[in-house]
């Protein structure tokens, strides 16, 4: 009983933190939820072979609700670039399909390696290169479609909402940080909905999945994390428009770097 309560308490903390980060940095919260689930699922005796798949898919399920609340909060403040969203969304959907097909086919270690490597790169960017610009604007077609495919495929395999990739790309191409964060929150919804459906189908009947799982998506984890993520996402969005983000970004970059290195060492 104590183990279950401890498990639930950790998930509640993860959900609260994920919601704040989703609104604050436009990262969808998955960048926090995936490693937390990765380290907690062994306590529920989830086999290593499906642990990362379960963490990724369940994280994506929570991003659906978090992204709706976060994107809505940013939209009310004029932070969502609807034109940019329409341009990048088709490529993102194609990328999600690719990500699901690859993610359900490869081993748990391969998914862990993808998460660890990309998360480490994101941490380095946030710590040393955040706010830099290399181009005056995003490129036209077909490059914008290629960018969408990259964001969609990698985000799906990592179990994140895409903000960790889209925000750096957008800001490097001259898009103001607040508009980049708000648009990234909306992109999270474009990624999460088809990805969750794909992982639910791809993991159907997979042995070793814990009770409450629909394919690789665990509904118990979703029920514990999603409500608190939704409740705290508006707070994060409000903070994003009221306080400087440089020091917050660097603290989060340190957390992300340590987490990614530990996950890579576990391989």
Residue pairs with C-beta under 8 A, 6 or more apart in sequence:
3 43
6 43
7 40
7 43
7 44
8 224
10 36
10 40
11 36
11 40
11 221
11 224
11 225
12 224
12 225
12 228
14 32
14 33
14 36
14 37
14 225
15 33
15 62
15 224
15 225
15 226
15 227
15 228
15 229
15 232
16 228
16 229
16 231
16 232
17 29
17 32
17 232
18 29
18 30
18 32
18 33
18 62
18 66
18 225
18 229
18 232
19 29
19 66
19 69
19 70
19 228
19 229
19 230
19 231
19 232
19 233
19 235
19 236
20 232
20 233
20 235
20 236
20 239
21 27
21 29
21 31
21 32
21 236
21 252
22 28
22 29
22 63
22 66
22 67
22 70
22 161
22 163
22 185
22 188
22 229
22 233
22 236
23 69
23 70
23 73
23 74
23 185
23 232
23 233
23 234
23 235
23 236
23 237
23 238
23 239
23 240
24 181
24 236
24 237
24 239
24 240
24 245
24 248
25 163
25 167
25 181
25 236
25 240
25 245
25 248
25 249
25 252
26 70
26 74
26 161
26 163
26 166
26 167
26 180
26 181
26 182
26 183
26 184
26 185
26 188
26 240
27 160
27 161
27 163
27 164
27 167
27 184
28 63
28 66
28 67
28 155
28 160
28 161
28 162
28 163
28 164
28 184
28 185
28 188
28 191
28 192
29 59
29 62
29 63
29 66
29 161
29 229
29 233
30 59
30 60
30 62
30 63
30 155
30 158
30 159
30 160
30 161
31 119
31 122
31 158
31 160
31 164
31 256
33 55
33 58
33 59
33 62
33 159
33 225
34 55
34 56
34 59
34 115
34 158
34 159
34 160
35 55
35 115
35 259
35 263
37 54
37 55
37 58
37 59
37 221
38 51
38 52
38 55
38 112
38 263
41 51
41 54
41 55
41 210
42 48
42 51
44 210
45 210
46 54
46 208
46 209
46 210
47 208
48 108
49 107
49 108
49 208
50 108
50 203
50 206
50 208
50 209
50 216
51 108
52 108
52 109
52 111
52 112
52 115
53 103
53 104
53 108
53 111
53 199
53 203
53 206
53 216
54 203
54 209
54 210
54 213
54 216
54 218
55 159
56 103
56 111
56 115
56 156
56 157
56 158
56 159
56 199
56 216
57 159
57 195
57 196
57 199
57 200
57 203
57 215
57 216
57 217
57 218
58 159
58 216
58 217
58 218
58 221
58 222
58 225
59 159
59 160
60 156
60 159
60 191
60 192
60 195
60 196
60 199
60 217
61 192
61 196
61 217
61 219
61 221
61 222
61 226
62 221
62 222
62 225
62 226
62 229
63 160
63 161
63 188
63 189
63 191
63 192
64 189
64 192
64 193
64 196
64 226
65 226
65 227
65 229
65 230
66 161
66 188
66 226
66 229
66 230
66 233
67 161
67 185
67 186
67 188
67 189
67 192
68 189
68 230
69 229
69 230
69 233
69 234
70 185
70 188
70 233
70 234
70 236
70 237
71 80
71 182
71 185
71 186
71 188
71 189
73 233
73 234
73 237
73 238
74 80
74 181
74 182
74 183
74 185
74 186
74 237
74 240
75 182
75 186
77 182
77 237
77 241
78 182
79 178
79 179
79 181
79 182
79 183
79 237
79 241
80 179
80 182
80 183
80 185
80 186
81 175
81 179
81 182
81 183
84 138
84 170
84 175
84 179
84 183
85 183
85 186
85 187
85 190
87 138
87 144
88 144
88 147
88 148
88 151
88 166
88 187
89 148
89 187
89 190
90 145
90 148
91 144
91 145
91 146
91 147
91 148
91 149
91 151
91 152
92 148
92 149
92 151
92 152
92 162
92 187
92 190
92 191
93 148
93 152
93 190
93 194
94 145
94 148
94 149
94 152
95 148
95 149
95 150
95 151
95 152
95 153
95 154
95 155
95 156
96 152
96 153
96 155
96 156
96 190
96 191
96 194
96 195
96 198
97 152
97 194
97 198
98 149
98 152
98 153
98 156
99 152
99 153
99 154
99 155
99 156
99 157
99 195
100 156
100 194
100 195
100 198
100 199
100 202
101 198
102 153
102 157
103 111
103 156
103 157
103 199
103 202
104 198
104 199
104 202
104 203
104 216
109 267
111 157
112 263
112 264
112 266
112 267
113 264
113 267
114 154
114 157
114 158
115 157
115 158
115 159
115 260
115 263
116 260
116 261
116 263
116 264
116 267
117 260
117 264
118 154
118 158
118 164
118 165
119 158
119 164
119 256
119 259
119 260
119 263
120 256
120 257
120 260
120 261
120 264
122 164
122 165
122 168
122 253
122 256
123 253
123 254
123 256
123 257
123 260
124 253
124 257
125 168
125 253
126 168
126 249
126 250
126 252
126 253
126 256
127 249
127 250
127 253
127 254
127 257
129 168
130 168
130 171
130 246
130 249
131 171
131 177
131 246
132 171
132 172
133 171
133 172
133 173
133 174
134 172
134 173
135 172
135 173
135 174
136 173
136 174
137 173
137 174
138 144
138 147
138 170
138 173
138 174
138 175
139 147
139 173
147 169
150 165
151 162
151 165
151 166
151 169
151 187
151 191
152 162
152 190
152 191
154 165
155 161
155 162
155 164
155 165
155 191
156 191
156 195
156 198
158 164
161 184
161 185
161 187
161 188
161 189
161 191
161 192
162 184
162 187
162 188
162 190
162 191
163 181
163 184
163 185
163 187
163 188
166 180
166 183
166 184
166 187
167 177
167 180
167 181
167 184
170 179
170 180
170 183
170 184
171 177
171 180
175 183
177 245
178 240
178 241
181 240
185 237
196 217
199 215
199 216
199 217
200 214
200 215
200 216
200 217
201 215
202 215
202 216
203 209
203 213
203 215
203 216
203 217
204 214
204 215
206 215
206 216
209 215
209 216
209 218
210 218
210 220
211 220
212 218
212 219
212 220
212 221
213 219
